[in-house]
Amino acid sequence: MRHRPSTFRTTVAVAGMLLATGAVAAPAGASPGGGQAPQLIRVSQDPYRGDGAQHATEAEPDTLAHGTTVVSVFQTGRFSNGGSTDTGWATSSDSGRTWKHGFLPGITKPEGGVWARVSDPAVAYDAKAKVWLVSGLVIDSNINGRGVVISRSGDGLNWSKPVIAAGNNSKSYDKEWVVCDNSATSPHFGSCYVEVDVTSSGDQVVMTRSTDGGRTWGPEKVPSGSVFGLGGQPLVQPDGTVVVPYTAGFSSIRAFRSTDGGSSWTAPVTVSNITDHGTPGMREEPLPSAEIDAAGKIYVVWDDCRFRASCSSNDIVMSTSVDGKRWSNVVRIPIDGVRSGMDHFTPGLGVSPKLSGKQTKLGLYYYFYPKAACAVADCRLEVGYVSSVDAGKTWSAPTKLAGPMKLAWLAQAGGAMIGDYISCSVIGDSATSVFAVGHKPAGSVKHQAMYSAGPLPITGGSRAAGSGGVRFSGASPTRSYPLPLL
């Protein structure tokens, strides 16, 4: 089944979404920060049918901007036991106002490939080679992650067939990520890096590198010390230093580095321990979302309950570093009060790539429950947004973007699934993201698709972040995670 690129240019109100297909959308209502929620644009939807996947569903988007071009990639046709029918893409040339979309060729069988499924899409841009790279975890018919593939595009619209970047051997893999060194002053300008964990070796993290625009990839390199975990998001500083924050067993956020273009990797340091509240009915894990500013300062966020009494619900929290070795105290992003009863999770952080210091602009998209203490049948999922104009010192009031969604409307994979991660890109004074929104199914066919709110303004506000008032400092309450996270 081959699909030519389609275009979405119509901006629609949330209450009007998908009416052409007969679905009933949940009204967005007013945002908590005051005023009406922004209108949303549907940027893609699942066209596949059959094959045992849950159609029509899309999940787990990554989003990256270069200039005013934004590329988002996501799972399309989610299976309950791992992976998706194919990787979808959506590309905007105007900072997220209008979009074209399609599906990557040559990976899975419906699009001319050899693999049964694909998962964990991520996107990078190589400024030296002037090419977009999309990574994916390929999955065999026995539902094992067999390695990482890379698809390439010069324009974000026309994509090559994939090449192997890691794996394709007897090992099993999970949760890869990709990044490129785009600093012309770096001694490793044009190097691209893939991070992935080897599940057959206890989630040992390995790294691979390409120096030819993603056409070929070198051997897998094992960092020094004990680097076992998943969800790593490598970032490259202006001097070429690569820093990789990741989660170690969902008990801590750690990071390791390379200062020699990926020839060797250091032992990890601890960013922070994690204290995390389980989210009823959701597949949700405290994975990091990491970004970097123009000077190389690294910002890492995740969901954490330390500021809430008895770990009753999660905030989005943040730590920063200028060198990947020493990390700041964890601060709470003040979306609401610690007694609000709301639960916040699955953050996607964006940081201005052209600013640094106290004027750095941040955008943060996230999912939330208005009521954390909900029975699964009664839980309601929503999407929110906040911003900062002073490097995260103070934040705006929240804006509600989508929801409420019933969990039964969503893809099911170890709980209701919108993705193990989302992301955000800052372009000038705006922040753009793509995220999954579910609607009431029409019969047995679901209606979970990818949407954008377009470029949202970064306004900042007077709500101060802070590290004081920790109210829960024990280990996270016992909860199970659907490992591996295929």
Buried (B, 14 or more C-beta within 10 A) or exposed (E): BEBEBBEBEEBBBBEEBBEEEEBBBBEBBEBBBEEEBBBBBBBBBBBBEEBEBBBBBBBBBBBBBBEBBBBBBBBBBBBEEBBBBBBBBBBBBEBBBBBBBBBBBBBBBBBEBEBBBBBBBBBBBBBBBEBBBBBBBBBBEEBBBBBBBBBBBEEBBEBBBBBBBBBEEEBBBBBBBBBBBBBEEBEBBBBBBBBBBBBBBEBBBBBBBBBEBBEEBBEBBBBEEEBBBBBBBBBBBBEBBBBBBBBBEBBBBBBBBBBEBBEBBBEBBEBBBBBBBBBBBBBBBBBBBBBBBBEBBBBBBBBBBBBBEEBBBBBBBBBBBBEBEEBBEBBBBBBBEBEBBBBBBBBBBBBBBEBBEEEBBBBBBBBBBBBBEBEEEEBBBBBBBBBBBBBBBBBBBBBBBBBBBBBBBBBBBBBBBBBBBBBBBBBBBBBBBBBBBBBBBBEEBBBBBBBBBBBBBBBBBEBEBEBEEEEBEEEBEEEEBBBBBB
